[in-house]
Amino acid sequence: MLQLLGGVHKTTAEGMKLRGDINVCIVGDPSTAKSSFLKYVHGFSPRTVYTSGKASSAAGLTASVLRDSDTGEYCIEAGALMLADQGFCCIDEFDKMDATDQVAIHEAMEQQTISITKAGIHATLNARASILAAANPIYGRYDRSKTLKANVALSAPILSRFDLFFVVLDECDETADYNVAKHILDVHCGSSEAVEPPFTKEMMQRYIRFAKTLNPVISPESERVLVESYRGLRQGDSTGRGKTAYRITVRQLESMIRLSEALARVHLDDEVRPTYVREACRLLKKSIIHVETEDITFYDEAEMDQCDEPDEENQHENVEPNRQNEPLDTIEEEPMDVEVPRQEKKPKKSKKKKSVKTQITFEEYERIANALAAHLRSNEEQEPPKYLTWSEAVDWYLEQCESEIGDSVDEMERIKALSNLVVKRLIEKDQVLIFMDEQPDGPPQSRTIAVHPNYVI
């Protein structure tokens, strides 16, 4: 809906044009109706071109220079993006395009122009179109433990030029599967409720045409909210603790501006209000920033008893008792096929360290880490500053979890061990916490810790 409305096209005092069109990419599992969605947009909006990325070349998407058979002169033949000027270009199988063909649309997606220098012709053509692309994951199905960039075969410059990404997953849900199956059967049976939506196509087209005539203006309060939202995205990207699809740049700030203006048009508002900015930031976070992270695994060493194997020489040594000194009459003849019994040597026990594996969800790890970091930072900002030791910080967190622990000793030991593992990871790997004192003779739990000065909570 926001892409159909778009943002406000602007021209600076220097004559530079700022695009208002919104580019959207849909990434999803097979059979999630991506192609049907693109086909519907192609039939819904005027000046829309539908093409497939696998069957399209760079010249077919942008423009080509051909020789006229009648006059013998060179002429320019428009491609899909030129034909979709001031409209929409739906590209299916976007990830199947060759790398050279993807490079050809870099300029068209950002500057909305196509520059051609071929056969003595130098021209700059308009391609003011919104791109709606559909792509499939690399491995057939979307891997939620990996980032968006690792799931889609697209380059970083292409990823940064899309305003929104939507990941459509084919999850097994009883209610959703029932509703989808019922709708498909109703469509095939010709049910009137399934094929007659509450708003007709003509009503929606009239509403969109009227809303696009508005040019909402950003208010000073919304400007401050935009700055705060962008600063939060940049700070979250600089810490490196969250998995992101790509780096947060100024293009994401422009995306928030375009989405906010489109939301104002949806509500037929002449002013971009802070609520629209917050909703645009939420959409950007949902589609680009928050990729489901994998569980956090801790490996803690613990001593255990291990049985040493007996020596190889002792295994093959015949420990048959000595019979040389026995009298001859006491020695009985033994059959040749009878094996002489051997004594088994008992293995020795020794201490060995074994790695104990503990796994928790990323959300639980982040909850413990944020609570500890916020408490330590609040103590550091006091006058005079107050610093806690490792064990004191863990004891404080156990006090906060009294209602969760109750009278269970096992639960208290579990949370205490988990808190120690989180603190250890925050110091050694994430470098969110640092030691304030020099290396003492005692254990690390007795050392004073503090939050890294560059870490933003």
C-alpha positions as CSV (number, residue, x, y, z in Angstrom):
1,M,0.0,0.0,0.0
2,L,2.8,2.4,0.9
3,Q,4.6,1.6,-2.4
4,L,1.4,2.3,-4.4
5,L,1.2,5.8,-2.8
6,G,5.0,6.6,-2.6
7,G,6.7,9.5,-1.0
8,V,7.0,13.1,-2.2
9,H,9.4,13.8,-5.1
10,K,11.7,16.7,-4.4
11,T,14.1,18.9,-6.3
12,T,16.9,20.7,-4.4
13,A,18.1,24.3,-5.0
14,E,21.0,22.9,-7.1
15,G,18.6,21.0,-9.3
16,M,19.2,17.6,-7.8
17,K,16.2,15.3,-7.8
18,L,15.3,13.2,-4.8
19,R,13.2,10.2,-5.5
20,G,10.0,9.5,-3.7
21,D,9.3,6.0,-5.2
22,I,9.6,3.1,-2.7
23,N,11.3,-0.1,-3.7
24,V,10.2,-3.3,-2.1
25,C,11.6,-6.9,-2.2
26,I,9.7,-10.0,-1.1
27,V,11.8,-13.0,0.0
28,G,10.0,-16.2,0.8
29,D,9.7,-19.9,0.7
30,P,8.2,-21.6,-2.4
31,S,4.4,-21.7,-2.7
32,T,3.9,-18.4,-0.7
33,A,2.2,-16.7,-3.6
34,K,5.0,-14.2,-4.5
35,S,4.4,-14.5,-8.2
36,S,0.6,-14.2,-7.8
37,F,1.1,-11.0,-5.7
38,L,3.3,-9.5,-8.4
39,K,0.7,-10.4,-11.1
40,Y,-2.1,-8.8,-9.1
41,V,-0.1,-5.5,-8.8
42,H,0.6,-5.7,-12.5
43,G,-3.1,-5.8,-13.2
44,F,-4.1,-3.3,-10.5
45,S,-1.9,-0.3,-11.2
46,P,-1.6,1.4,-14.6
47,R,1.8,1.7,-16.3
48,T,3.1,-1.5,-14.8
49,V,5.6,-3.8,-16.5
50,Y,6.0,-7.5,-15.4
51,T,9.2,-9.3,-16.2
52,S,11.2,-12.3,-15.0
53,G,14.7,-11.9,-13.9
54,K,16.0,-15.1,-15.4
55,A,14.7,-14.3,-18.9
56,S,15.7,-10.6,-18.8
57,S,19.0,-9.1,-19.8
58,A,20.6,-5.8,-18.9
59,A,19.5,-4.3,-22.2
60,G,16.0,-5.7,-21.8
61,L,15.6,-4.1,-18.4
62,T,17.2,-0.7,-19.2
63,A,17.5,0.2,-22.9
64,S,19.3,-1.0,-26.0
65,V,20.7,0.6,-29.1
66,L,19.7,-0.9,-32.4
67,R,20.2,-0.1,-36.1
68,D,17.1,0.9,-38.0
69,S,16.6,-1.5,-40.9
70,D,15.1,1.3,-43.1
71,T,17.3,4.3,-42.5
72,G,20.4,2.5,-41.3
73,E,20.7,4.9,-38.3
74,Y,21.0,3.9,-34.7
75,C,18.0,4.3,-32.4
76,I,17.2,3.6,-28.7
77,E,14.7,0.8,-27.9
78,A,13.1,1.2,-24.4
79,G,13.5,-1.5,-21.8
80,A,11.2,-2.6,-19.0
81,L,12.3,0.2,-16.6
82,M,11.8,2.9,-19.2
83,L,8.3,1.6,-20.2
84,A,7.4,1.6,-16.5
85,D,8.2,5.3,-16.1
86,Q,6.0,6.9,-13.4
87,G,4.6,3.4,-12.7
88,F,5.8,0.0,-11.3
89,C,8.2,-2.6,-12.5
90,C,7.5,-6.1,-11.2
91,I,10.6,-8.3,-11.4
92,D,10.0,-12.0,-10.6
93,E,12.9,-14.4,-9.8
94,F,15.1,-11.3,-9.0
95,D,17.9,-13.4,-7.5
96,K,18.2,-15.5,-10.7
97,M,19.5,-12.5,-12.6
98,D,23.2,-12.5,-13.7
99,A,25.5,-10.3,-11.7
100,T,26.2,-8.1,-14.8
101,D,22.4,-7.6,-15.3
102,Q,21.9,-6.6,-11.7
103,V,24.6,-4.0,-12.0
104,A,22.7,-2.4,-14.9
105,I,19.8,-1.3,-12.6
106,H,21.9,0.3,-9.9
107,E,21.4,3.7,-11.4
108,A,17.8,3.2,-12.2
109,M,16.9,2.2,-8.6
110,E,18.6,5.2,-6.9
111,Q,18.9,8.1,-9.4
112,Q,16.0,6.9,-11.5
113,T,17.8,7.5,-14.7
114,I,19.4,5.3,-17.4
115,S,22.6,6.5,-19.0
116,I,23.6,5.0,-22.4
117,T,26.8,5.5,-24.3
118,K,26.8,3.2,-27.3
119,A,27.4,3.6,-31.1
120,G,28.0,7.3,-30.8
121,I,24.8,7.9,-28.9
122,H,25.0,9.5,-25.4
123,A,21.7,9.8,-23.7
124,T,20.2,10.0,-20.2
125,L,16.7,8.6,-20.0
126,N,14.1,8.8,-17.2
127,A,13.2,5.6,-15.3
128,R,11.0,7.0,-12.5
129,A,9.6,3.6,-11.5
130,S,9.1,1.8,-8.3
131,I,10.6,-1.7,-8.3
132,L,8.7,-4.6,-6.7
133,A,10.9,-7.7,-6.7
134,A,10.4,-11.3,-5.6
135,A,13.4,-13.5,-4.7
136,N,13.8,-17.1,-3.5
137,P,16.2,-18.2,-0.7
138,I,19.5,-19.8,-1.8
139,Y,18.8,-23.1,-0.1
140,G,15.2,-23.5,-1.1
141,R,13.8,-22.5,2.3
142,Y,14.6,-19.5,4.4
143,D,17.1,-20.3,7.2
144,R,16.0,-18.2,10.2
145,S,19.3,-18.6,12.0
146,K,21.2,-16.7,9.2
147,T,21.0,-13.1,8.2
148,L,19.0,-11.9,5.2
149,K,22.2,-11.3,3.2
150,A,23.2,-15.0,3.8
151,N,19.8,-16.2,2.5
152,V,19.5,-14.3,-0.7
153,A,22.0,-14.2,-3.6
154,L,22.0,-10.4,-3.9
155,S,25.0,-8.0,-3.7
156,A,25.3,-5.4,-0.9
157,P,24.6,-2.4,-3.3
158,I,21.4,-3.9,-4.5
159,L,20.3,-4.7,-0.9
160,S,20.9,-1.2,0.2
161,R,18.7,0.3,-2.6
162,F,15.6,-1.5,-1.4
163,D,13.5,0.4,1.1
164,L,11.7,-2.6,2.6
165,F,12.3,-6.3,2.7
166,F,9.5,-8.7,3.6
167,V,10.3,-12.3,4.5
168,V,7.4,-14.7,3.9
169,L,7.8,-18.0,5.7
170,D,5.9,-21.2,5.1
171,E,5.4,-22.3,8.7
172,C,3.2,-25.2,9.8
173,D,0.3,-23.5,11.7
174,E,-3.0,-25.3,12.0
175,T,-5.2,-22.2,11.9
176,A,-3.3,-20.5,9.0
177,D,-3.2,-23.7,7.0
178,Y,-6.9,-24.2,7.5
179,N,-7.8,-20.7,6.4
180,V,-5.5,-20.9,3.3
181,A,-6.9,-24.3,2.3
182,K,-10.5,-23.1,2.8
183,H,-9.9,-19.9,0.7
184,I,-8.4,-21.9,-2.1
185,L,-11.3,-24.4,-2.2
186,D,-13.8,-21.5,-2.1
187,V,-12.1,-19.9,-5.0
188,H,-12.2,-23.1,-7.0
189,C,-15.8,-23.7,-6.1
190,G,-16.8,-20.1,-7.2
191,S,-17.9,-18.9,-3.8
192,S,-19.0,-15.2,-3.9
193,E,-17.4,-14.4,-0.5
194,A,-14.0,-15.5,-1.7
195,V,-13.9,-13.5,-5.0
196,E,-15.7,-10.3,-3.8
197,P,-13.6,-8.2,-1.5
198,P,-15.1,-5.5,0.7
199,F,-13.5,-2.7,-1.5
200,T,-13.7,-2.9,-5.3
201,K,-10.7,-2.3,-7.5
202,E,-12.1,0.9,-8.9
203,M,-12.7,2.3,-5.3
204,M,-9.1,1.6,-4.3
205,Q,-7.7,3.2,-7.5
206,R,-9.7,6.4,-6.9
207,Y,-8.5,6.5,-3.3
208,I,-4.9,6.1,-4.4
209,R,-5.2,8.7,-7.2
210,F,-6.6,11.3,-4.7
211,A,-4.0,10.5,-2.0
212,K,-1.1,10.9,-4.4
213,T,-2.1,14.5,-5.0
214,L,-1.2,15.4,-1.4
215,N,2.3,16.6,-0.6
216,P,2.7,16.2,3.2
217,V,5.3,18.4,5.0
218,I,7.6,17.1,7.8
219,S,6.9,19.0,11.0
220,P,9.8,20.0,13.4
221,E,8.7,17.5,16.0
222,S,8.7,14.7,13.4
223,E,12.1,15.8,12.3
224,R,13.5,15.3,15.9
225,V,11.8,11.8,16.0
226,L,13.5,11.0,12.6
227,V,16.9,12.0,14.0
228,E,16.4,9.9,17.2
229,S,15.2,6.8,15.2
230,Y,18.1,7.0,12.8
231,R,20.6,7.5,15.6
232,G,19.2,4.4,17.4
233,L,19.6,2.3,14.2
234,R,23.2,3.5,13.7
235,Q,24.2,2.9,17.3
236,G,22.7,-0.6,17.2
237,D,24.6,-1.3,14.0
238,S,27.9,0.0,15.3
239,T,28.0,-2.3,18.4
240,G,27.9,-5.4,16.2
241,R,25.9,-7.5,18.7
242,G,22.8,-7.8,16.5
243,K,22.6,-9.5,13.1
244,T,21.7,-7.1,10.4
245,A,21.1,-7.6,6.7
246,Y,23.6,-4.8,5.8
247,R,25.1,-1.7,7.3
248,I,22.7,1.1,8.2
249,T,23.5,4.1,6.0
250,V,21.9,7.4,5.0
251,R,19.8,5.5,2.5
252,Q,17.8,4.0,5.4
253,L,17.2,7.5,6.7
254,E,15.8,8.5,3.3
255,S,13.7,5.3,3.4
256,M,12.1,6.4,6.7
257,I,11.3,9.8,5.2
258,R,9.6,8.2,2.2
259,L,7.7,5.7,4.3
260,S,6.5,8.5,6.7
261,E,5.3,10.6,3.8
262,A,3.4,7.6,2.3
263,L,1.8,6.9,5.7
264,A,0.7,10.5,5.8
265,R,-0.9,10.1,2.4
266,V,-2.7,6.9,3.6
267,H,-4.3,9.0,6.3
268,L,-5.0,11.9,3.9
269,D,-2.9,14.1,6.1
270,D,-1.0,17.2,4.9
271,E,1.6,16.9,7.7
272,V,4.0,14.1,8.6
273,R,3.3,13.5,12.3
274,P,5.6,11.7,14.8
275,T,3.2,8.6,14.9
276,Y,3.9,8.1,11.2
277,V,7.6,8.3,11.7
278,R,7.5,5.7,14.5
279,E,5.5,3.4,12.4
280,A,8.0,3.8,9.5
281,C,10.8,3.0,11.9
282,R,9.0,-0.1,13.1
283,L,8.5,-1.3,9.5
284,L,12.2,-0.7,8.8
285,K,13.2,-2.6,11.9
286,K,10.8,-5.4,11.2
287,S,11.9,-6.0,7.6
288,I,15.6,-5.2,7.7
289,I,17.1,-5.1,11.2
290,H,15.5,-7.8,13.2
291,V,16.6,-11.2,11.8
292,E,15.9,-14.1,14.1
293,T,19.2,-14.9,15.8
294,E,20.4,-18.4,16.7
295,D,20.6,-19.6,20.2
296,I,23.6,-18.7,22.4
297,T,25.8,-21.7,23.3
298,F,28.2,-21.6,26.3
299,Y,31.0,-24.1,26.6
300,D,32.2,-24.4,30.2
301,E,35.1,-26.7,31.3
302,A,34.4,-29.1,34.1
303,E,36.7,-31.8,35.6
304,M,35.6,-35.4,35.4
305,D,37.2,-38.9,36.1
306,Q,38.5,-40.7,33.0
307,C,39.7,-44.2,32.8
308,D,43.1,-44.6,31.2
309,E,43.5,-47.6,28.8
310,P,46.0,-50.3,29.9
311,D,49.3,-50.3,28.1
312,E,49.4,-52.1,24.8
313,E,52.3,-54.2,25.9
314,N,50.4,-55.4,29.0
315,Q,47.4,-56.3,26.9
316,H,49.4,-58.8,24.8
317,E,51.6,-60.0,27.6
318,N,51.0,-63.6,28.6
319,V,50.8,-63.6,32.4
320,E,50.6,-67.4,32.7
321,P,52.2,-68.5,36.0
322,N,55.7,-69.9,35.9
323,R,55.8,-73.7,35.7
324,Q,59.4,-74.3,35.3
325,N,59.9,-75.1,39.0
326,E,57.0,-77.5,39.2
327,P,57.7,-81.3,39.3
328,L,57.1,-83.2,36.0
329,D,54.4,-85.4,37.4
330,T,52.3,-82.5,38.5
331,I,52.2,-81.0,35.0
332,E,49.2,-82.1,33.1
333,E,49.0,-82.1,29.3
334,E,46.7,-79.5,27.9
335,P,44.9,-79.6,24.6
336,M,46.5,-77.4,21.9
337,D,43.3,-75.5,21.1
338,V,42.7,-74.3,24.6
339,E,43.7,-70.6,25.1
340,V,45.7,-69.7,28.2
341,P,43.7,-67.2,30.4
342,R,45.1,-63.8,30.8
343,Q,44.8,-61.3,33.6
344,E,43.1,-58.1,32.7
345,K,44.8,-55.0,34.0
346,K,42.5,-52.5,35.6
347,P,42.6,-49.1,34.0
348,K,43.8,-46.2,36.0
349,K,41.6,-43.2,36.8
350,S,42.8,-39.7,36.0
351,K,41.3,-36.2,36.1
352,K,40.4,-34.7,32.7
353,K,38.5,-31.5,31.8
354,K,35.4,-31.9,29.7
355,S,33.5,-29.1,27.9
356,V,30.0,-28.8,29.3
357,K,27.5,-27.3,26.8
358,T,24.8,-24.9,27.9
359,Q,22.3,-23.4,25.4
360,I,19.8,-20.5,25.8
361,T,17.8,-18.4,23.5
362,F,19.3,-15.1,22.3
363,E,16.4,-13.2,23.9
364,E,17.2,-14.6,27.3
365,Y,20.8,-13.9,26.9
366,E,20.1,-10.3,25.9
367,R,17.7,-9.8,28.8
368,I,20.4,-10.8,31.3
369,A,23.1,-8.8,29.6
370,N,21.0,-5.7,29.4
371,A,19.9,-5.9,33.0
372,L,23.5,-6.3,34.3
373,A,24.9,-3.6,32.0
374,A,22.2,-1.1,33.0
375,H,22.7,-1.7,36.7
376,L,26.5,-1.4,36.4
377,R,26.2,1.8,34.4
378,S,23.8,3.4,36.9
379,N,26.3,2.7,39.7
380,E,29.1,4.2,37.7
381,E,27.2,7.4,37.1
382,Q,26.8,8.0,40.9
383,E,28.9,10.6,42.8
384,P,31.3,9.1,43.7
385,P,31.3,6.2,41.2
386,K,30.5,2.8,42.6
387,Y,32.0,-0.3,41.0
388,L,30.9,-3.9,41.7
389,T,32.8,-7.2,41.5
390,W,31.8,-10.0,39.2
391,S,30.2,-12.0,42.1
392,E,28.4,-8.9,43.5
393,A,26.8,-8.3,40.0
394,V,25.6,-11.9,39.9
395,D,24.2,-11.7,43.4
396,W,22.3,-8.5,42.4
397,Y,20.7,-10.3,39.5
398,L,19.7,-13.2,41.7
399,E,17.9,-10.8,43.9
400,Q,16.0,-9.5,41.0
401,C,14.9,-13.1,40.1
402,E,13.6,-13.9,43.6
403,S,10.0,-14.2,42.4
404,E,11.1,-16.5,39.5
405,I,13.3,-18.7,41.7
406,G,10.9,-19.1,44.7
407,D,12.0,-21.8,47.1
408,S,13.8,-23.9,44.5
409,V,17.5,-24.4,45.2
410,D,18.0,-26.0,41.8
411,E,16.5,-23.0,40.0
412,M,18.7,-20.7,42.0
413,E,21.9,-22.7,41.1
414,R,20.8,-22.8,37.4
415,I,20.3,-19.0,37.2
416,K,23.5,-18.3,39.1
417,A,25.5,-20.5,36.8
418,L,23.8,-19.0,33.7
419,S,24.6,-15.5,35.0
420,N,28.2,-16.3,35.5
421,L,28.4,-17.7,31.9
422,V,26.8,-14.5,30.5
423,V,29.2,-12.3,32.4
424,K,32.1,-14.3,31.1
425,R,30.9,-14.0,27.5
426,L,30.3,-10.2,28.0
427,I,33.9,-9.8,29.1
428,E,35.8,-12.2,26.8
429,K,33.8,-12.2,23.5
430,D,31.4,-9.3,23.3
431,Q,33.7,-6.9,25.2
432,V,30.8,-5.1,26.8
433,L,32.3,-5.4,30.3
434,I,35.9,-4.8,31.2
435,F,38.0,-5.4,34.4
436,M,38.9,-2.3,36.4
437,D,41.8,-3.7,38.4
438,E,45.0,-5.4,37.7
439,Q,45.3,-9.2,37.6
440,P,45.1,-10.3,41.3
441,D,46.0,-13.7,42.8
442,G,42.4,-14.6,43.5
443,P,39.6,-15.9,41.1
444,P,38.2,-13.6,38.4
445,Q,34.8,-13.5,40.3
446,S,36.5,-11.3,42.9
447,R,37.7,-8.7,40.3
448,T,35.9,-5.4,39.8
449,I,34.1,-5.0,36.5
450,A,32.6,-2.0,34.6
451,V,30.7,-1.3,31.4
452,H,32.9,-0.4,28.4
453,P,32.8,3.4,27.8
454,N,31.8,3.0,24.2
455,Y,28.9,0.7,24.8
456,V,25.4,2.3,24.5
457,I,22.7,0.6,26.4
